[in-house]
Amino acid sequence: MSALKGIVSLLLLIVITLFWGIPLFILIIVKLVTPTRRWRRQVLLGLIHVAQNWLGSNLWWMRRWLKPQLSTQLPKSLSAHKWWLVISNHQSWTDIFMLQLALHRRIPMPRFFLKRELIWLPIVGQACWALEFPFMRRYSRTQLERNPALANIDREATIRSCRQAREVPSALYNFVEGTRFTPAKRDAQASPYRHLLRPKAGGIAQVLSVMGDRLDGILDVTIHYVRPQPTFWRFLCGREAAVTLHARHIDVPDWMPGGDYHQDPYYKERVHTWLNGIWEVKDGRLDAFSSPS
């Protein structure tokens, strides 16, 4: 029975995507032929409106059909008319929907840092491109050692996305660990945390350097699943156990905007110290969630 529920859920995702894909592609074509950035900004607002309704439609049936057991703790400062950087731990594709179940229309439409390969995902990839999501290529260490100039491609993409995000209220989302958590990955990188991988500072350092003066705050989100190693399929089958989502508002440190993470060793060290402190608090919070009450 649960497998049948998962198949129905998958079909609902596909049907709703196809439905909202029609106005999305119309606006994408309009954006492609629009000659100036000022006019494209107006088309972007239309795209955001369609995307919010697309996301809202999925959240509507998920609440009623899947009935996720989600408990949230959110700060009172949330606003859909402000600029935010959202950082979170990452365990499953389900995280994206848990974040949106908690934050949809409480803050602006999400813009996730995505792998470049996802741009080819039908409808979703093109919509994310038109909505000006930052796409990252994620070069291997070997590739970067052979050609260090490759690192500039991702940096320039991040800077371009941040400058665009300054134009309308935005919520930039970054799973700072860079990949989904597993105990094996934790052990392989000798992470000092029990429930987390080591955080990667480069991406958010660039965001905070370019638009830190525009941000109204950072949302530090901690997601805890009662059942370890959650899967998106289990979520679609309505079999995911209870989930707790805790978000806290952190002010952007005064020293962060305008810094150069890649050229200033002192600034880089400060960013790492600051982020590691956040991750220590997060790991302790996950410890508390995991302990029997």
C-alpha positions as CSV (number, residue, x, y, z in Angstrom):
1,M,0.0,0.0,0.0
2,S,2.8,2.4,0.8
3,A,4.4,1.8,-2.6
4,L,1.2,2.7,-4.3
5,K,1.0,5.9,-2.3
6,G,4.6,6.7,-3.4
7,I,3.6,6.1,-7.1
8,V,0.6,8.4,-6.7
9,S,2.8,11.0,-5.0
10,L,5.3,10.8,-7.9
11,L,2.5,11.2,-10.4
12,L,1.2,14.3,-8.6
13,L,4.7,15.8,-8.7
14,I,4.9,15.2,-12.4
15,V,1.3,16.4,-13.2
16,I,1.8,19.6,-11.2
17,T,5.2,20.2,-12.8
18,L,3.7,19.9,-16.3
19,F,0.8,22.2,-15.4
20,W,2.9,25.0,-14.1
21,G,5.6,24.3,-16.7
22,I,3.4,25.9,-19.4
23,P,3.3,29.5,-18.0
24,L,6.9,29.0,-16.9
25,F,8.1,28.3,-20.4
26,I,6.1,31.1,-21.9
27,L,7.8,33.5,-19.5
28,I,11.2,32.0,-20.1
29,I,10.8,32.7,-23.8
30,V,9.7,36.2,-23.0
31,K,12.8,36.7,-20.8
32,L,15.1,35.4,-23.5
33,V,13.9,38.0,-26.0
34,T,13.6,40.9,-23.5
35,P,16.3,43.4,-24.4
36,T,17.1,45.2,-21.1
37,R,17.8,44.1,-17.5
38,R,15.2,46.4,-16.2
39,W,12.5,44.7,-18.3
40,R,13.8,41.3,-17.6
41,R,13.4,42.1,-13.9
42,Q,9.7,42.5,-14.5
43,V,9.6,39.1,-16.3
44,L,11.5,37.6,-13.4
45,L,8.9,38.8,-10.9
46,G,6.3,37.0,-13.1
47,L,8.5,33.9,-13.0
48,I,8.8,34.1,-9.2
49,H,5.0,34.4,-8.9
50,V,4.5,31.2,-11.0
51,A,7.2,29.3,-9.2
52,Q,5.7,30.2,-5.8
53,N,2.3,28.8,-6.9
54,W,4.0,25.7,-8.4
55,L,5.7,25.1,-5.0
56,G,2.6,26.0,-3.1
57,S,0.5,23.5,-5.1
58,N,3.0,20.7,-4.2
59,L,3.0,21.7,-0.5
60,W,-0.8,21.7,-0.5
61,W,-1.2,18.1,-1.5
62,M,1.8,16.9,0.6
63,R,0.3,18.3,3.8
64,R,-3.0,16.5,3.1
65,W,-1.9,13.3,1.4
66,L,1.5,12.6,3.0
67,K,0.7,14.3,6.3
68,P,4.4,14.8,7.4
69,Q,5.0,14.9,11.1
70,L,6.9,18.1,11.1
71,S,7.6,20.2,14.2
72,T,9.0,23.7,13.6
73,Q,10.7,26.3,15.7
74,L,11.0,29.6,13.8
75,P,12.2,33.1,14.7
76,K,9.6,35.9,14.7
77,S,11.8,38.1,12.4
78,L,10.9,36.2,9.2
79,S,9.5,38.3,6.4
80,A,8.9,37.7,2.7
81,H,10.0,41.2,1.9
82,K,13.6,40.9,3.2
83,W,16.8,39.3,2.0
84,W,18.1,36.1,3.7
85,L,20.9,33.6,3.5
86,V,19.6,30.2,4.6
87,I,22.2,27.6,5.7
88,S,21.2,24.0,6.7
89,N,22.5,20.5,7.3
90,H,21.7,18.1,4.5
91,Q,20.6,14.4,4.7
92,S,18.1,13.8,1.9
93,W,16.2,15.4,-1.0
94,T,13.4,15.5,1.6
95,D,15.2,18.4,3.3
96,I,14.1,20.7,0.4
97,F,10.4,20.0,1.0
98,M,10.8,20.2,4.8
99,L,12.4,23.6,4.5
100,Q,9.6,24.8,2.2
101,L,6.8,23.3,4.4
102,A,8.3,25.5,7.2
103,L,9.3,28.6,5.3
104,H,7.2,28.9,2.1
105,R,5.9,32.5,1.8
106,R,7.4,33.4,5.2
107,I,10.5,34.4,3.4
108,P,11.1,35.0,-0.4
109,M,11.1,32.3,-3.0
110,P,14.1,30.0,-2.5
111,R,17.2,30.1,-4.7
112,F,19.3,27.0,-4.1
113,F,23.0,26.5,-5.0
114,L,22.7,23.7,-7.5
115,K,25.0,21.3,-9.3
116,R,25.5,22.3,-12.9
117,E,24.2,19.0,-14.2
118,L,20.7,19.7,-12.8
119,I,20.2,22.4,-15.4
120,W,19.3,19.5,-17.8
121,L,16.5,18.2,-15.6
122,P,13.3,18.7,-17.7
123,I,11.3,21.8,-16.7
124,V,12.8,22.0,-13.2
125,G,16.4,22.7,-14.5
126,Q,15.2,25.4,-17.0
127,A,13.0,27.0,-14.4
128,C,15.9,27.2,-12.0
129,W,18.1,28.8,-14.7
130,A,15.4,31.4,-15.6
131,L,14.9,32.1,-11.9
132,E,18.6,32.8,-11.6
133,F,19.6,30.1,-9.3
134,P,23.4,29.8,-8.8
135,F,24.7,26.7,-10.7
136,M,28.0,25.3,-9.5
137,R,30.3,23.0,-11.5
138,R,32.0,21.3,-8.5
139,Y,35.4,20.5,-9.9
140,S,37.4,17.7,-8.3
141,R,40.6,18.4,-6.4
142,T,42.6,16.8,-9.2
143,Q,41.0,19.1,-11.9
144,L,41.7,22.2,-9.8
145,E,45.3,21.2,-9.3
146,R,45.8,20.8,-13.0
147,N,44.0,24.0,-13.9
148,P,43.5,26.4,-10.9
149,A,41.7,28.9,-13.2
150,L,38.6,26.5,-13.1
151,A,37.8,27.7,-9.6
152,N,37.1,31.2,-10.9
153,I,34.2,29.9,-12.9
154,D,32.2,29.0,-9.8
155,R,33.3,32.2,-8.0
156,E,32.1,34.3,-10.9
157,A,28.8,32.4,-11.1
158,T,28.2,33.0,-7.4
159,I,29.1,36.7,-7.6
160,R,26.8,37.2,-10.6
161,S,23.9,35.4,-8.8
162,C,24.4,37.5,-5.7
163,R,24.4,40.7,-7.7
164,Q,21.1,39.7,-9.4
165,A,19.7,38.7,-6.0
166,R,20.2,42.2,-4.7
167,E,17.5,43.5,-7.1
168,V,14.4,41.8,-5.5
169,P,13.9,40.2,-2.0
170,S,15.7,36.9,-2.1
171,A,16.4,33.8,0.0
172,L,19.6,32.1,-1.0
173,Y,19.8,28.5,0.3
174,N,23.1,26.7,0.8
175,F,23.6,23.2,2.1
176,V,27.0,24.1,3.5
177,E,28.3,20.5,3.8
178,G,28.2,20.3,0.0
179,T,26.7,16.8,0.0
180,R,24.2,14.6,1.9
181,F,25.4,13.4,5.3
182,T,26.2,9.7,5.9
183,P,28.2,8.2,8.7
184,A,30.6,6.8,6.0
185,K,31.3,10.3,4.6
186,R,31.7,11.7,8.1
187,D,34.3,9.1,8.9
188,A,36.1,9.4,5.5
189,Q,36.7,13.1,6.1
190,A,37.4,12.7,9.8
191,S,34.7,15.2,10.7
192,P,34.9,16.5,14.3
193,Y,31.1,16.4,14.5
194,R,28.9,13.5,15.4
195,H,25.9,14.4,13.1
196,L,27.5,16.6,10.5
197,L,30.1,16.8,7.8
198,R,32.7,19.5,7.8
199,P,31.2,22.8,6.5
200,K,32.5,24.3,3.3
201,A,33.0,28.1,3.8
202,G,33.8,29.3,0.3
203,G,30.3,29.6,-1.1
204,I,28.7,31.4,1.8
205,A,31.8,33.6,2.2
206,Q,31.3,34.9,-1.3
207,V,27.6,35.5,-0.7
208,L,28.3,37.4,2.5
209,S,31.1,39.4,0.9
210,V,29.1,40.5,-2.1
211,M,25.7,41.0,-0.5
212,G,26.2,40.9,3.2
213,D,25.3,44.6,3.4
214,R,22.0,43.8,1.7
215,L,21.0,40.8,3.8
216,D,18.6,41.2,6.7
217,G,20.0,38.1,8.4
218,I,21.2,34.5,8.2
219,L,18.8,31.7,9.0
220,D,20.7,28.8,10.5
221,V,18.4,25.8,10.1
222,T,18.9,22.4,11.8
223,I,16.8,19.5,10.5
224,H,16.5,16.3,12.6
225,Y,14.9,13.0,11.5
226,V,13.8,10.6,14.1
227,R,14.6,7.7,11.7
228,P,18.2,7.9,10.6
229,Q,19.2,8.1,6.9
230,P,15.9,9.5,5.5
231,T,15.0,8.8,1.9
232,F,12.9,10.9,-0.5
233,W,11.0,7.7,-1.6
234,R,10.0,7.0,2.0
235,F,8.7,10.5,2.3
236,L,6.7,10.1,-0.9
237,C,5.2,6.9,0.5
238,G,4.1,8.8,3.7
239,R,6.3,6.6,5.8
240,E,8.8,9.2,7.1
241,A,8.9,9.4,10.9
242,A,8.8,12.6,12.9
243,V,11.0,15.5,11.8
244,T,12.0,18.6,13.8
245,L,13.1,21.8,12.1
246,H,14.8,24.5,14.2
247,A,15.7,27.9,12.7
248,R,17.5,30.7,14.4
249,H,18.2,34.2,13.1
250,I,21.9,35.2,13.1
251,D,23.0,38.8,12.2
252,V,25.6,39.2,9.5
253,P,28.9,40.1,11.3
254,D,30.0,43.6,10.7
255,W,33.4,42.5,9.4
256,M,32.1,40.1,6.7
257,P,30.7,42.4,3.8
258,G,33.4,43.3,1.3
259,G,36.0,40.8,2.5
260,D,38.1,38.7,0.1
261,Y,38.0,35.0,1.1
262,H,40.4,33.9,-1.6
263,Q,43.1,36.5,-1.2
264,D,43.0,37.5,2.5
265,P,44.2,34.7,4.7
266,Y,43.1,36.5,7.9
267,Y,39.6,37.0,6.6
268,K,39.5,33.4,5.5
269,E,40.5,32.2,8.9
270,R,37.8,34.4,10.6
271,V,35.1,32.9,8.3
272,H,36.2,29.4,9.1
273,T,36.2,30.1,12.8
274,W,32.8,31.7,12.6
275,L,31.3,28.9,10.6
276,N,32.8,26.1,12.7
277,G,31.3,27.8,15.8
278,I,27.8,27.6,14.1
279,W,28.4,24.0,13.3
280,E,29.4,23.1,16.8
281,V,26.1,24.6,18.1
282,K,24.2,22.7,15.4
283,D,25.9,19.4,16.3
284,G,25.0,20.0,19.9
285,R,21.4,20.7,18.9
286,L,21.2,17.5,16.9
287,D,22.6,15.7,20.0
288,A,19.8,17.1,22.1
289,F,17.2,16.1,19.5
290,S,18.6,12.6,19.3
291,S,18.6,12.1,23.1
292,P,15.6,10.4,24.6
293,S,13.4,12.9,26.5
